[in-house]
């Protein structure tokens, strides 16, 4: 996991600067003090005693954006112009952690043991700002890519692991505390669509086939980082040649309630509503996390595959990939297309597909619609990601030349509130009820999830192609 940050003009040796100033009696001496190299920020002239000191060309407060500090004239009478570290039991930056408790920079509220190590990134809203210098946000003595928190941690995982903690490692959640335990994670659980654990009526052998820590899917789907990625499936989360694989229609024979915010609708299919009571064969992972003190958003990548293309477009049968985000008063699905379609065969992202004549182009599906069944036009860009998977052909002999479909890799971001607990639930499920009342346990869908990371900059809730 590579966490990323936006930190302008970081000063990591403010305590040293203050100590030098005191040692040399720097009141009125004009000692310019800076932590960053000269090409990033040059020290300004010291202020006269009792006036505002000037310590560089950038004027910021001590809220993780760094701070100016002018040595010479002290801190002046403006509390927003600088920071002077105090005693070991003081909390100058008001982040709730003192130097005695491990705060390695008491002039930066975004640097303390409750923070996540992050890597600098540019602020898209301020393109002229310089890229910040590397820093040790989590105060473990390691900076950026020297910190194992930012490196993959999934090299030794087994495909069929039943540990939800291993699933976190597979998606790139690698922050650990000094004892080697997962940092920030309060709980990780295998769940059904509503967030509850599988009950006694669930065949757990079948349930566990719905998740896998795969090192590939087909010929061309490999992890976005590290050696493994999490696969969740309403069928079996396996490659064709792996133990437990079952093609297309794997009936796990259990039901669950839907996610709280699920309404069964896709705006792309007006008037078509999947009954909320029809959720079947769900496979989900839920994590409960204390958001790090310095982050403002999170990100993850995913790739959705479905056997429902091309026959089941805009029908009462619809598989979904749902990502429930819960924090404070927010409880919503955060992965959807520009028209608010949840991730399914009806969303705008489905682009890996083919139809006669073979080759990239537009495919109108379904090819043989039922009465009153809408058709949609899909911009099929190719089948590279389908090759070698069980989705690269179509088992319906009446549809020669058609493949099943996938979305390609997509990236979801959403804002988070630091220092607050959040829940993130990834779940895929079958849904739908036929005219005979039979519920949908067939025509399965699979999702790959990888490359989770924290950001120290804001983000909007959106999903975009990689």
Secondary structure by P-SEA (a helix, b strand, c coil): cbbbbbcccccccaaaaaaaaaaacccccccccccccccccccccccccccccccccccccccccbbbbbccccccccccccccccccccccccccccccccccccccccccccccbbbbbbcccccccccccccccccccccccccccccccccccccccccaaaaaaaacccccccccccccccccccccccccccccccaaaaaaaccccccccccccccccccbbbbbcccccccccccccccccccccbbbbccccccccccccccccccccccccccbbbbbbcccccccccccccccccccccccccccbbbbbbbbbbccccccccccccccccccccccccccccccccccccccccccccccbbbbbbbccccccccccccccccccccccbbbccccbbbbbbbbbccbbbbbbbbcccccccccccccccbbbbbbbccccccccccccccccc
